């Protein structure tokens, strides 16, 4: 399992322009960690809401997956 820091390094290499300054790099890193924290909080909330029902939890994760996929399509289409 990769740590959040290791995932950040991969993300940074994939999307950060070589010309990015320290301010942009710091803000992107903060946003990356904030996104991870939000996803973790959502996962914990879903665990509380779904209790022992795996189908409910799976449905919640599927909805979040679909939202992320739509956002990716919106980025590619220039809408986000």
Number of C-alpha atoms within 10 A of each C-alpha: 5 7 8 13 12 11 13 16 13 12 14 16 10 9 8 15 11 8 7 10 10 9 9 13 14 12 11 16 17 12 12 18 16 12 12 13 13 12 13 12 12 15 15 12 13 17 16 11 13 16 11 10 10 11 10 15 18 13 13 17 15 12 11 14 12 11 12 12 12 12 14 14 13 12 11 10 9 8 9 9
